[in-house]
Amino acid sequence: MIIPWQQIEPDTLRNLIESFVLREGTDYGESEKTLEQKVQDVKRQLERNEVILVWSELHETVNIMPKEQFRP
C-alpha cells in the first residue's frame, strides 16, 4: 500500500528517510555525502514523485522505493 508522504508528520518522515538512507549504504562516487545531504536527496525524490513510501503488510514495515518498481 502506498503511503502519501505529505500525510506523515515531518519528524516521522525524516526518521523514515534517515532509517532508509542508513540501511541502504549507497555508493555516491568519489566524494561521500553527509547524512543530511542524503536525507535531502531522498526528500526531493519524494517531492518529485520519483520514489514512494510503501507499507508492507507482510513485513509490517515502511520502505522507500522507486515508483516504477512498485507492484500493487
PDB file of N, H, CA, C and O in Angstrom:
ATOM      1  N   MET A   1       0.837  -1.162   0.000  1.00  0.00           N
ATOM      2  CA  MET A   1       0.000   0.000   0.000  1.00  0.00           C
ATOM      3  C   MET A   1       0.895   1.241   0.000  1.00  0.00           C
ATOM      4  O   MET A   1       1.837   1.333   0.786  1.00  0.00           O
ATOM      5  N   ILE A   2       0.595   2.192  -0.884  1.00  0.00           N
ATOM      6  H   ILE A   2      -0.170   2.118  -1.522  1.00  0.00           H
ATOM      7  CA  ILE A   2       1.353   3.441  -0.946  1.00  0.00           C
ATOM      8  C   ILE A   2       0.873   4.373   0.162  1.00  0.00           C
ATOM      9  O   ILE A   2      -0.328   4.528   0.384  1.00  0.00           O
ATOM     10  N   ILE A   3       1.823   4.986   0.848  1.00  0.00           N
ATOM     11  H   ILE A   3       2.798   4.861   0.667  1.00  0.00           H
ATOM     12  CA  ILE A   3       1.517   5.958   1.889  1.00  0.00           C
ATOM     13  C   ILE A   3       1.872   7.338   1.350  1.00  0.00           C
ATOM     14  O   ILE A   3       3.028   7.570   0.995  1.00  0.00           O
ATOM     15  N   PRO A   4       0.912   8.263   1.277  1.00  0.00           N
ATOM     16  CA  PRO A   4       1.232   9.620   0.821  1.00  0.00           C
ATOM     17  C   PRO A   4       2.189  10.299   1.816  1.00  0.00           C
ATOM     18  O   PRO A   4       1.839  10.497   2.979  1.00  0.00           O
ATOM     19  N   TRP A   5       3.377  10.647   1.361  1.00  0.00           N
ATOM     20  H   TRP A   5       3.661  10.486   0.416  1.00  0.00           H
ATOM     21  CA  TRP A   5       4.380  11.212   2.262  1.00  0.00           C
ATOM     22  C   TRP A   5       3.915  12.539   2.858  1.00  0.00           C
ATOM     23  O   TRP A   5       4.355  12.913   3.945  1.00  0.00           O
ATOM     24  N   GLN A   6       3.034  13.251   2.162  1.00  0.00           N
ATOM     25  H   GLN A   6       2.677  12.947   1.279  1.00  0.00           H
ATOM     26  CA  GLN A   6       2.546  14.541   2.642  1.00  0.00           C
ATOM     27  C   GLN A   6       1.688  14.394   3.899  1.00  0.00           C
ATOM     28  O   GLN A   6       1.494  15.366   4.629  1.00  0.00           O
ATOM     29  N   GLN A   7       1.181  13.205   4.154  1.00  0.00           N
ATOM     30  H   GLN A   7       1.339  12.416   3.560  1.00  0.00           H
ATOM     31  CA  GLN A   7       0.312  12.976   5.308  1.00  0.00           C
ATOM     32  C   GLN A   7       1.079  12.530   6.551  1.00  0.00           C
ATOM     33  O   GLN A   7       0.481  12.279   7.597  1.00  0.00           O
ATOM     34  N   ILE A   8       2.384  12.435   6.434  1.00  0.00           N
ATOM     35  H   ILE A   8       2.869  12.639   5.584  1.00  0.00           H
ATOM     36  CA  ILE A   8       3.210  11.996   7.558  1.00  0.00           C
ATOM     37  C   ILE A   8       3.808  13.222   8.243  1.00  0.00           C
ATOM     38  O   ILE A   8       4.260  14.159   7.585  1.00  0.00           O
ATOM     39  N   GLU A   9       3.803  13.199   9.568  1.00  0.00           N
ATOM     40  H   GLU A   9       3.436  12.438  10.102  1.00  0.00           H
ATOM     41  CA  GLU A   9       4.404  14.290  10.338  1.00  0.00           C
ATOM     42  C   GLU A   9       5.861  14.477   9.903  1.00  0.00           C
ATOM     43  O   GLU A   9       6.562  13.495   9.658  1.00  0.00           O
ATOM     44  N   PRO A  10       6.320  15.731   9.804  1.00  0.00           N
ATOM     45  CA  PRO A  10       7.688  15.994   9.332  1.00  0.00           C
ATOM     46  C   PRO A  10       8.778  15.228  10.090  1.00  0.00           C
ATOM     47  O   PRO A  10       9.705  14.707   9.469  1.00  0.00           O
ATOM     48  N   ASP A  11       8.682  15.154  11.414  1.00  0.00           N
ATOM     49  H   ASP A  11       7.929  15.577  11.919  1.00  0.00           H
ATOM     50  CA  ASP A  11       9.707  14.433  12.182  1.00  0.00           C
ATOM     51  C   ASP A  11       9.684  12.937  11.875  1.00  0.00           C
ATOM     52  O   ASP A  11      10.733  12.299  11.779  1.00  0.00           O
ATOM     53  N   THR A  12       8.498  12.391  11.724  1.00  0.00           N
ATOM     54  H   THR A  12       7.646  12.909  11.802  1.00  0.00           H
ATOM     55  CA  THR A  12       8.359  10.972  11.400  1.00  0.00           C
ATOM     56  C   THR A  12       8.909  10.689  10.007  1.00  0.00           C
ATOM     57  O   THR A  12       9.601   9.693   9.795  1.00  0.00           O
ATOM     58  N   LEU A  13       8.597  11.569   9.062  1.00  0.00           N
ATOM     59  H   LEU A  13       8.035  12.378   9.234  1.00  0.00           H
ATOM     60  CA  LEU A  13       9.104  11.408   7.699  1.00  0.00           C
ATOM     61  C   LEU A  13      10.625  11.445   7.690  1.00  0.00           C
ATOM     62  O   LEU A  13      11.266  10.623   7.036  1.00  0.00           O
ATOM     63  N   ARG A  14      11.193  12.385   8.405  1.00  0.00           N
ATOM     64  H   ARG A  14      10.672  13.053   8.936  1.00  0.00           H
ATOM     65  CA  ARG A  14      12.653  12.481   8.467  1.00  0.00           C
ATOM     66  C   ARG A  14      13.252  11.195   9.053  1.00  0.00           C
ATOM     67  O   ARG A  14      14.260  10.690   8.558  1.00  0.00           O
ATOM     68  N   ASN A  15      12.627  10.678  10.103  1.00  0.00           N
ATOM     69  H   ASN A  15      11.809  11.089  10.505  1.00  0.00           H
ATOM     70  CA  ASN A  15      13.124   9.437  10.709  1.00  0.00           C
ATOM     71  C   ASN A  15      13.048   8.268   9.733  1.00  0.00           C
ATOM     72  O   ASN A  15      13.964   7.448   9.673  1.00  0.00           O
ATOM     73  N   LEU A  16      11.964   8.189   8.971  1.00  0.00           N
ATOM     74  H   LEU A  16      11.220   8.856   9.020  1.00  0.00           H
ATOM     75  CA  LEU A  16      11.833   7.132   7.959  1.00  0.00           C
ATOM     76  C   LEU A  16      12.920   7.250   6.895  1.00  0.00           C
ATOM     77  O   LEU A  16      13.527   6.256   6.498  1.00  0.00           O
ATOM     78  N   ILE A  17      13.156   8.487   6.439  1.00  0.00           N
ATOM     79  H   ILE A  17      12.662   9.295   6.763  1.00  0.00           H
ATOM     80  CA  ILE A  17      14.175   8.708   5.410  1.00  0.00           C
ATOM     81  C   ILE A  17      15.563   8.386   5.955  1.00  0.00           C
ATOM     82  O   ILE A  17      16.355   7.727   5.281  1.00  0.00           O
ATOM     83  N   GLU A  18      15.864   8.848   7.178  1.00  0.00           N
ATOM     84  H   GLU A  18      15.221   9.383   7.726  1.00  0.00           H
ATOM     85  CA  GLU A  18      17.171   8.559   7.778  1.00  0.00           C
ATOM     86  C   GLU A  18      17.394   7.056   7.905  1.00  0.00           C
ATOM     87  O   GLU A  18      18.468   6.549   7.582  1.00  0.00           O
ATOM     88  N   SER A  19      16.384   6.360   8.372  1.00  0.00           N
ATOM     89  H   SER A  19      15.511   6.772   8.634  1.00  0.00           H
ATOM     90  CA  SER A  19      16.494   4.908   8.520  1.00  0.00           C
ATOM     91  C   SER A  19      16.775   4.249   7.173  1.00  0.00           C
ATOM     92  O   SER A  19      17.617   3.356   7.080  1.00  0.00           O
ATOM     93  N   PHE A  20      16.081   4.683   6.143  1.00  0.00           N
ATOM     94  H   PHE A  20      15.397   5.409   6.219  1.00  0.00           H
ATOM     95  CA  PHE A  20      16.284   4.159   4.793  1.00  0.00           C
ATOM     96  C   PHE A  20      17.709   4.431   4.315  1.00  0.00           C
ATOM     97  O   PHE A  20      18.383   3.527   3.821  1.00  0.00           O
ATOM     98  N   VAL A  21      18.162   5.664   4.462  1.00  0.00           N
ATOM     99  H   VAL A  21      17.615   6.398   4.863  1.00  0.00           H
ATOM    100  CA  VAL A  21      19.496   6.058   3.996  1.00  0.00           C
ATOM    101  C   VAL A  21      20.579   5.267   4.733  1.00  0.00           C
ATOM    102  O   VAL A  21      21.543   4.811   4.118  1.00  0.00           O
ATOM    103  N   LEU A  22      20.421   5.108   6.028  1.00  0.00           N
ATOM    104  H   LEU A  22      19.637   5.478   6.527  1.00  0.00           H
ATOM    105  CA  LEU A  22      21.440   4.414   6.814  1.00  0.00           C
ATOM    106  C   LEU A  22      21.522   2.925   6.488  1.00  0.00           C
ATOM    107  O   LEU A  22      22.598   2.336   6.580  1.00  0.00           O
ATOM    108  N   ARG A  23      20.417   2.316   6.113  1.00  0.00           N
ATOM    109  H   ARG A  23      19.543   2.795   6.037  1.00  0.00           H
ATOM    110  CA  ARG A  23      20.474   0.880   5.810  1.00  0.00           C
ATOM    111  C   ARG A  23      20.808   0.593   4.355  1.00  0.00           C
ATOM    112  O   ARG A  23      21.189  -0.530   4.023  1.00  0.00           O
ATOM    113  N   GLU A  24      20.673   1.582   3.481  1.00  0.00           N
ATOM    114  H   GLU A  24      20.363   2.494   3.751  1.00  0.00           H
ATOM    115  CA  GLU A  24      20.936   1.356   2.063  1.00  0.00           C
ATOM    116  C   GLU A  24      22.423   1.258   1.747  1.00  0.00           C
ATOM    117  O   GLU A  24      22.812   0.447   0.908  1.00  0.00           O
ATOM    118  N   GLY A  25      23.263   2.059   2.393  1.00  0.00           N
ATOM    119  H   GLY A  25      22.947   2.718   3.075  1.00  0.00           H
ATOM    120  CA  GLY A  25      24.691   2.010   2.135  1.00  0.00           C
ATOM    121  C   GLY A  25      25.051   2.276   0.686  1.00  0.00           C
ATOM    122  O   GLY A  25      25.930   1.618   0.129  1.00  0.00           O
ATOM    123  N   THR A  26      24.381   3.228   0.081  1.00  0.00           N
ATOM    124  H   THR A  26      23.667   3.762   0.534  1.00  0.00           H
ATOM    125  CA  THR A  26      24.575   3.540  -1.332  1.00  0.00           C
ATOM    126  C   THR A  26      25.927   4.188  -1.580  1.00  0.00           C
ATOM    127  O   THR A  26      26.391   4.988  -0.767  1.00  0.00           O
ATOM    128  N   ASP A  27      26.560   3.850  -2.692  1.00  0.00           N
ATOM    129  H   ASP A  27      26.183   3.200  -3.352  1.00  0.00           H
ATOM    130  CA  ASP A  27      27.828   4.452  -3.098  1.00  0.00           C
ATOM    131  C   ASP A  27      27.544   5.746  -3.843  1.00  0.00           C
ATOM    132  O   ASP A  27      26.782   5.757  -4.811  1.00  0.00           O
ATOM    133  N   TYR A  28      28.152   6.830  -3.397  1.00  0.00           N
ATOM    134  H   TYR A  28      28.770   6.821  -2.611  1.00  0.00           H
ATOM    135  CA  TYR A  28      27.928   8.130  -4.014  1.00  0.00           C
ATOM    136  C   TYR A  28      29.127   8.607  -4.824  1.00  0.00           C
ATOM    137  O   TYR A  28      29.273   9.807  -5.061  1.00  0.00           O
ATOM    138  N   GLY A  29      29.980   7.695  -5.247  1.00  0.00           N
ATOM    139  H   GLY A  29      29.861   6.721  -5.054  1.00  0.00           H
ATOM    140  CA  GLY A  29      31.105   8.072  -6.087  1.00  0.00           C
ATOM    141  C   GLY A  29      32.330   8.441  -5.277  1.00  0.00           C
ATOM    142  O   GLY A  29      32.558   7.909  -4.190  1.00  0.00           O
ATOM    143  N   GLU A  30      33.125   9.368  -5.824  1.00  0.00           N
ATOM    144  H   GLU A  30      32.940   9.800  -6.707  1.00  0.00           H
ATOM    145  CA  GLU A  30      34.397   9.728  -5.205  1.00  0.00           C
ATOM    146  C   GLU A  30      34.240  10.455  -3.881  1.00  0.00           C
ATOM    147  O   GLU A  30      35.040  10.250  -2.968  1.00  0.00           O
ATOM    148  N   SER A  31      33.221  11.305  -3.759  1.00  0.00           N
ATOM    149  H   SER A  31      32.571  11.472  -4.500  1.00  0.00           H
ATOM    150  CA  SER A  31      33.046  12.039  -2.507  1.00  0.00           C
ATOM    151  C   SER A  31      31.768  11.579  -1.816  1.00  0.00           C
ATOM    152  O   SER A  31      30.688  11.583  -2.407  1.00  0.00           O
ATOM    153  N   GLU A  32      31.910  11.189  -0.573  1.00  0.00           N
ATOM    154  H   GLU A  32      32.788  11.185  -0.093  1.00  0.00           H
ATOM    155  CA  GLU A  32      30.774  10.710   0.213  1.00  0.00           C
ATOM    156  C   GLU A  32      29.908  11.894   0.646  1.00  0.00           C
ATOM    157  O   GLU A  32      30.426  12.942   1.030  1.00  0.00           O
ATOM    158  N   LYS A  33      28.603  11.722   0.583  1.00  0.00           N
ATOM    159  H   LYS A  33      28.182  10.870   0.272  1.00  0.00           H
ATOM    160  CA  LYS A  33      27.677  12.759   1.019  1.00  0.00           C
ATOM    161  C   LYS A  33      27.412  12.602   2.510  1.00  0.00           C
ATOM    162  O   LYS A  33      27.520  11.508   3.063  1.00  0.00           O
ATOM    163  N   THR A  34      27.060  13.722   3.152  1.00  0.00           N
ATOM    164  H   THR A  34      26.972  14.610   2.702  1.00  0.00           H
ATOM    165  CA  THR A  34      26.694  13.676   4.561  1.00  0.00           C
ATOM    166  C   THR A  34      25.308  13.060   4.695  1.00  0.00           C
ATOM    167  O   THR A  34      24.568  12.949   3.718  1.00  0.00           O
ATOM    168  N   LEU A  35      24.969  12.665   5.907  1.00  0.00           N
ATOM    169  H   LEU A  35      25.570  12.756   6.701  1.00  0.00           H
ATOM    170  CA  LEU A  35      23.636  12.129   6.166  1.00  0.00           C
ATOM    171  C   LEU A  35      22.579  13.154   5.771  1.00  0.00           C
ATOM    172  O   LEU A  35      21.573  12.800   5.156  1.00  0.00           O
ATOM    173  N   GLU A  36      22.795  14.407   6.115  1.00  0.00           N
ATOM    174  H   GLU A  36      23.612  14.694   6.615  1.00  0.00           H
ATOM    175  CA  GLU A  36      21.831  15.460   5.786  1.00  0.00           C
ATOM    176  C   GLU A  36      21.640  15.584   4.276  1.00  0.00           C
ATOM    177  O   GLU A  36      20.511  15.736   3.808  1.00  0.00           O
ATOM    178  N   GLN A  37      22.721  15.521   3.515  1.00  0.00           N
ATOM    179  H   GLN A  37      23.638  15.398   3.895  1.00  0.00           H
ATOM    180  CA  GLN A  37      22.615  15.603   2.056  1.00  0.00           C
ATOM    181  C   GLN A  37      21.826  14.417   1.499  1.00  0.00           C
ATOM    182  O   GLN A  37      21.002  14.578   0.598  1.00  0.00           O
ATOM    183  N   LYS A  38      22.084  13.235   2.039  1.00  0.00           N
ATOM    184  H   LYS A  38      22.753  13.104   2.771  1.00  0.00           H
ATOM    185  CA  LYS A  38      21.369  12.042   1.585  1.00  0.00           C
ATOM    186  C   LYS A  38      19.877  12.144   1.906  1.00  0.00           C
ATOM    187  O   LYS A  38      19.032  11.796   1.081  1.00  0.00           O
ATOM    188  N   VAL A  39      19.562  12.626   3.113  1.00  0.00           N
ATOM    189  H   VAL A  39      20.249  12.909   3.783  1.00  0.00           H
ATOM    190  CA  VAL A  39      18.161  12.796   3.512  1.00  0.00           C
ATOM    191  C   VAL A  39      17.469  13.784   2.584  1.00  0.00           C
ATOM    192  O   VAL A  39      16.349  13.534   2.137  1.00  0.00           O
ATOM    193  N   GLN A  40      18.120  14.896   2.292  1.00  0.00           N
ATOM    194  H   GLN A  40      19.029  15.099   2.655  1.00  0.00           H
ATOM    195  CA  GLN A  40      17.530  15.900   1.403  1.00  0.00           C
ATOM    196  C   GLN A  40      17.352  15.353  -0.013  1.00  0.00           C
ATOM    197  O   GLN A  40      16.364  15.668  -0.676  1.00  0.00           O
ATOM    198  N   ASP A  41      18.289  14.544  -0.477  1.00  0.00           N
ATOM    199  H   ASP A  41      19.092  14.288   0.061  1.00  0.00           H
ATOM    200  CA  ASP A  41      18.158  13.921  -1.806  1.00  0.00           C
ATOM    201  C   ASP A  41      16.899  13.056  -1.878  1.00  0.00           C
ATOM    202  O   ASP A  41      16.136  13.141  -2.840  1.00  0.00           O
ATOM    203  N   VAL A  42      16.689  12.232  -0.865  1.00  0.00           N
ATOM    204  H   VAL A  42      17.309  12.163  -0.083  1.00  0.00           H
ATOM    205  CA  VAL A  42      15.516  11.355  -0.852  1.00  0.00           C
ATOM    206  C   VAL A  42      14.241  12.182  -0.731  1.00  0.00           C
ATOM    207  O   VAL A  42      13.236  11.874  -1.370  1.00  0.00           O
ATOM    208  N   LYS A  43      14.282  13.232   0.089  1.00  0.00           N
ATOM    209  H   LYS A  43      15.099  13.482   0.609  1.00  0.00           H
ATOM    210  CA  LYS A  43      13.092  14.097   0.237  1.00  0.00           C
ATOM    211  C   LYS A  43      12.731  14.730  -1.104  1.00  0.00           C
ATOM    212  O   LYS A  43      11.555  14.790  -1.464  1.00  0.00           O
ATOM    213  N   ARG A  44      13.730  15.199  -1.841  1.00  0.00           N
ATOM    214  H   ARG A  44      14.684  15.150  -1.548  1.00  0.00           H
ATOM    215  CA  ARG A  44      13.468  15.772  -3.169  1.00  0.00           C
ATOM    216  C   ARG A  44      12.874  14.721  -4.108  1.00  0.00           C
ATOM    217  O   ARG A  44      11.976  15.027  -4.893  1.00  0.00           O
ATOM    218  N   GLN A  45      13.363  13.511  -4.032  1.00  0.00           N
ATOM    219  H   GLN A  45      14.093  13.263  -3.395  1.00  0.00           H
ATOM    220  CA  GLN A  45      12.824  12.436  -4.874  1.00  0.00           C
ATOM    221  C   GLN A  45      11.362  12.153  -4.525  1.00  0.00           C
ATOM    222  O   GLN A  45      10.559  11.866  -5.413  1.00  0.00           O
ATOM    223  N   LEU A  46      11.014  12.232  -3.247  1.00  0.00           N
ATOM    224  H   LEU A  46      11.666  12.465  -2.526  1.00  0.00           H
ATOM    225  CA  LEU A  46       9.610  12.084  -2.846  1.00  0.00           C
ATOM    226  C   LEU A  46       8.773  13.228  -3.414  1.00  0.00           C
ATOM    227  O   LEU A  46       7.685  13.009  -3.947  1.00  0.00           O
ATOM    228  N   GLU A  47       9.289  14.442  -3.294  1.00  0.00           N
ATOM    229  H   GLU A  47      10.172  14.620  -2.861  1.00  0.00           H
ATOM    230  CA  GLU A  47       8.566  15.620  -3.786  1.00  0.00           C
ATOM    231  C   GLU A  47       8.356  15.562  -5.294  1.00  0.00           C
ATOM    232  O   GLU A  47       7.333  16.028  -5.797  1.00  0.00           O
ATOM    233  N   ARG A  48       9.314  14.994  -6.017  1.00  0.00           N
ATOM    234  H   ARG A  48      10.145  14.616  -5.609  1.00  0.00           H
ATOM    235  CA  ARG A  48       9.209  14.881  -7.482  1.00  0.00           C
ATOM    236  C   ARG A  48       8.462  13.616  -7.913  1.00  0.00           C
ATOM    237  O   ARG A  48       8.316  13.337  -9.103  1.00  0.00           O
ATOM    238  N   ASN A  49       7.995  12.859  -6.918  1.00  0.00           N
ATOM    239  H   ASN A  49       8.114  13.085  -5.951  1.00  0.00           H
ATOM    240  CA  ASN A  49       7.226  11.645  -7.192  1.00  0.00           C
ATOM    241  C   ASN A  49       8.062  10.577  -7.911  1.00  0.00           C
ATOM    242  O   ASN A  49       7.527   9.766  -8.668  1.00  0.00           O
ATOM    243  N   GLU A  50       9.367  10.585  -7.669  1.00  0.00           N
ATOM    244  H   GLU A  50       9.802  11.244  -7.055  1.00  0.00           H
ATOM    245  CA  GLU A  50      10.261   9.581  -8.253  1.00  0.00           C
ATOM    246  C   GLU A  50      10.314   8.325  -7.390  1.00  0.00           C
ATOM    247  O   GLU A  50      10.466   7.214  -7.898  1.00  0.00           O
ATOM    248  N   VAL A  51      10.186   8.519  -6.079  1.00  0.00           N
ATOM    249  H   VAL A  51      10.062   9.421  -5.667  1.00  0.00           H
ATOM    250  CA  VAL A  51      10.142   7.405  -5.135  1.00  0.00           C
ATOM    251  C   VAL A  51       8.871   7.531  -4.306  1.00  0.00           C
ATOM    252  O   VAL A  51       8.282   8.608  -4.208  1.00  0.00           O
ATOM    253  N   ILE A  52       8.458   6.418  -3.711  1.00  0.00           N
ATOM    254  H   ILE A  52       8.936   5.544  -3.791  1.00  0.00           H
ATOM    255  CA  ILE A  52       7.237   6.403  -2.914  1.00  0.00           C
ATOM    256  C   ILE A  52       7.480   5.672  -1.598  1.00  0.00           C
ATOM    257  O   ILE A  52       8.416   4.883  -1.471  1.00  0.00           O
ATOM    258  N   LEU A  53       6.620   5.950  -0.624  1.00  0.00           N
ATOM    259  H   LEU A  53       5.860   6.592  -0.727  1.00  0.00           H
ATOM    260  CA  LEU A  53       6.619   5.216   0.636  1.00  0.00           C
ATOM    261  C   LEU A  53       5.633   4.064   0.493  1.00  0.00           C
ATOM    262  O   LEU A  53       4.498   4.256   0.056  1.00  0.00           O
ATOM    263  N   VAL A  54       6.068   2.882   0.861  1.00  0.00           N
ATOM    264  H   VAL A  54       6.990   2.726   1.216  1.00  0.00           H
ATOM    265  CA  VAL A  54       5.225   1.700   0.706  1.00  0.00           C
ATOM    266  C   VAL A  54       5.155   0.936   2.028  1.00  0.00           C
ATOM    267  O   VAL A  54       6.180   0.635   2.640  1.00  0.00           O
ATOM    268  N   TRP A  55       3.936   0.630   2.456  1.00  0.00           N
ATOM    269  H   TRP A  55       3.103   0.875   1.959  1.00  0.00           H
ATOM    270  CA  TRP A  55       3.712  -0.185   3.651  1.00  0.00           C
ATOM    271  C   TRP A  55       3.615  -1.646   3.230  1.00  0.00           C
ATOM    272  O   TRP A  55       2.831  -1.994   2.347  1.00  0.00           O
ATOM    273  N   SER A  56       4.409  -2.489   3.859  1.00  0.00           N
ATOM    274  H   SER A  56       5.046  -2.206   4.576  1.00  0.00           H
ATOM    275  CA  SER A  56       4.347  -3.929   3.606  1.00  0.00           C
ATOM    276  C   SER A  56       3.556  -4.576   4.736  1.00  0.00           C
ATOM    277  O   SER A  56       4.014  -4.618   5.878  1.00  0.00           O
ATOM    278  N   GLU A  57       2.376  -5.075   4.415  1.00  0.00           N
ATOM    279  H   GLU A  57       2.005  -5.041   3.487  1.00  0.00           H
ATOM    280  CA  GLU A  57       1.572  -5.761   5.425  1.00  0.00           C
ATOM    281  C   GLU A  57       2.245  -7.060   5.858  1.00  0.00           C
ATOM    282  O   GLU A  57       2.155  -7.448   7.023  1.00  0.00           O
ATOM    283  N   LEU A  58       2.910  -7.724   4.937  1.00  0.00           N
ATOM    284  H   LEU A  58       2.983  -7.408   3.991  1.00  0.00           H
ATOM    285  CA  LEU A  58       3.589  -8.975   5.244  1.00  0.00           C
ATOM    286  C   LEU A  58       4.684  -8.773   6.291  1.00  0.00           C
ATOM    287  O   LEU A  58       4.777  -9.529   7.258  1.00  0.00           O
ATOM    288  N   HIS A  59       5.518  -7.741   6.086  1.00  0.00           N
ATOM    289  H   HIS A  59       5.443  -7.127   5.300  1.00  0.00           H
ATOM    290  CA  HIS A  59       6.653  -7.492   6.976  1.00  0.00           C
ATOM    291  C   HIS A  59       6.358  -6.433   8.030  1.00  0.00           C
ATOM    292  O   HIS A  59       7.157  -6.225   8.944  1.00  0.00           O
ATOM    293  N   GLU A  60       5.206  -5.760   7.907  1.00  0.00           N
ATOM    294  H   GLU A  60       4.557  -5.929   7.166  1.00  0.00           H
ATOM    295  CA  GLU A  60       4.817  -4.670   8.806  1.00  0.00           C
ATOM    296  C   GLU A  60       5.917  -3.613   8.888  1.00  0.00           C
ATOM    297  O   GLU A  60       6.340  -3.206   9.970  1.00  0.00           O
ATOM    298  N   THR A  61       6.363  -3.184   7.705  1.00  0.00           N
ATOM    299  H   THR A  61       6.019  -3.514   6.826  1.00  0.00           H
ATOM    300  CA  THR A  61       7.408  -2.165   7.617  1.00  0.00           C
ATOM    301  C   THR A  61       7.059  -1.155   6.533  1.00  0.00           C
ATOM    302  O   THR A  61       6.241  -1.410   5.649  1.00  0.00           O
ATOM    303  N   VAL A  62       7.707  -0.001   6.632  1.00  0.00           N
ATOM    304  H   VAL A  62       8.372   0.207   7.349  1.00  0.00           H
ATOM    305  CA  VAL A  62       7.599   1.027   5.596  1.00  0.00           C
ATOM    306  C   VAL A  62       8.917   1.049   4.852  1.00  0.00           C
ATOM    307  O   VAL A  62       9.985   0.993   5.463  1.00  0.00           O
ATOM    308  N   ASN A  63       8.844   1.131   3.529  1.00  0.00           N
ATOM    309  H   ASN A  63       7.976   1.177   3.033  1.00  0.00           H
ATOM    310  CA  ASN A  63      10.053   1.206   2.724  1.00  0.00           C
ATOM    311  C   ASN A  63       9.910   2.332   1.712  1.00  0.00           C
ATOM    312  O   ASN A  63       8.804   2.782   1.415  1.00  0.00           O
ATOM    313  N   ILE A  64      11.034   2.775   1.193  1.00  0.00           N
ATOM    314  H   ILE A  64      11.932   2.409   1.435  1.00  0.00           H
ATOM    315  CA  ILE A  64      11.066   3.784   0.138  1.00  0.00           C
ATOM    316  C   ILE A  64      11.577   3.076  -1.103  1.00  0.00           C
ATOM    317  O   ILE A  64      12.606   2.401  -1.066  1.00  0.00           O
ATOM    318  N   MET A  65      10.848   3.233  -2.206  1.00  0.00           N
ATOM    319  H   MET A  65      10.012   3.780  -2.236  1.00  0.00           H
ATOM    320  CA  MET A  65      11.258   2.540  -3.426  1.00  0.00           C
ATOM    321  C   MET A  65      10.949   3.391  -4.648  1.00  0.00           C
ATOM    322  O   MET A  65      10.065   4.246  -4.603  1.00  0.00           O
ATOM    323  N   PRO A  66      11.676   3.161  -5.743  1.00  0.00           N
ATOM    324  CA  PRO A  66      11.357   3.863  -6.989  1.00  0.00           C
ATOM    325  C   PRO A  66       9.917   3.568  -7.396  1.00  0.00           C
ATOM    326  O   PRO A  66       9.454   2.430  -7.307  1.00  0.00           O
ATOM    327  N   LYS A  67       9.229   4.592  -7.835  1.00  0.00           N
ATOM    328  H   LYS A  67       9.605   5.516  -7.907  1.00  0.00           H
ATOM    329  CA  LYS A  67       7.816   4.454  -8.186  1.00  0.00           C
ATOM    330  C   LYS A  67       7.592   3.370  -9.233  1.00  0.00           C
ATOM    331  O   LYS A  67       6.623   2.616  -9.143  1.00  0.00           O
ATOM    332  N   GLU A  68       8.474   3.283 -10.221  1.00  0.00           N
ATOM    333  H   GLU A  68       9.261   3.896 -10.295  1.00  0.00           H
ATOM    334  CA  GLU A  68       8.269   2.321 -11.305  1.00  0.00           C
ATOM    335  C   GLU A  68       8.453   0.871 -10.853  1.00  0.00           C
ATOM    336  O   GLU A  68       8.040  -0.048 -11.560  1.00  0.00           O
ATOM    337  N   GLN A  69       9.064   0.654  -9.689  1.00  0.00           N
ATOM    338  H   GLN A  69       9.399   1.401  -9.115  1.00  0.00           H
ATOM    339  CA  GLN A  69       9.250  -0.713  -9.190  1.00  0.00           C
ATOM    340  C   GLN A  69       8.069  -1.215  -8.369  1.00  0.00           C
ATOM    341  O   GLN A  69       7.991  -2.403  -8.059  1.00  0.00           O
ATOM    342  N   PHE A  70       7.154  -0.324  -8.017  1.00  0.00           N
ATOM    343  H   PHE A  70       7.217   0.641  -8.269  1.00  0.00           H
ATOM    344  CA  PHE A  70       6.027  -0.720  -7.171  1.00  0.00           C
ATOM    345  C   PHE A  70       5.038  -1.580  -7.939  1.00  0.00           C
ATOM    346  O   PHE A  70       4.590  -1.223  -9.029  1.00  0.00           O
ATOM    347  N   ARG A  71       4.709  -2.721  -7.347  1.00  0.00           N
ATOM    348  H   ARG A  71       5.073  -3.011  -6.462  1.00  0.00           H
ATOM    349  CA  ARG A  71       3.699  -3.621  -7.908  1.00  0.00           C
ATOM    350  C   ARG A  71       2.618  -3.809  -6.853  1.00  0.00           C
ATOM    351  O   ARG A  71       2.874  -4.430  -5.822  1.00  0.00           O
ATOM    352  N   PRO A  72       1.412  -3.287  -7.087  1.00  0.00           N
ATOM    353  CA  PRO A  72       0.343  -3.395  -6.070  1.00  0.00           C
ATOM    354  C   PRO A  72      -0.066  -4.828  -5.780  1.00  0.00           C
ATOM    355  O   PRO A  72      -0.946  -5.064  -4.953  1.00  0.00           O
TER     356      PRO A  72
END
